């Protein structure tokens, strides 16, 4: 695997995890 591909996958994984976290925060916030 090329380094560029690896970095792209890492970045997309991080942004995916970040969106999951922000979704959870939105749900928790709306429940309050």
Secondary structure, DSSP 4 states (H G I P E B T S, - for coil): --HHHHHHHHHHHHHHHHHHHHHHHHHHHHH-
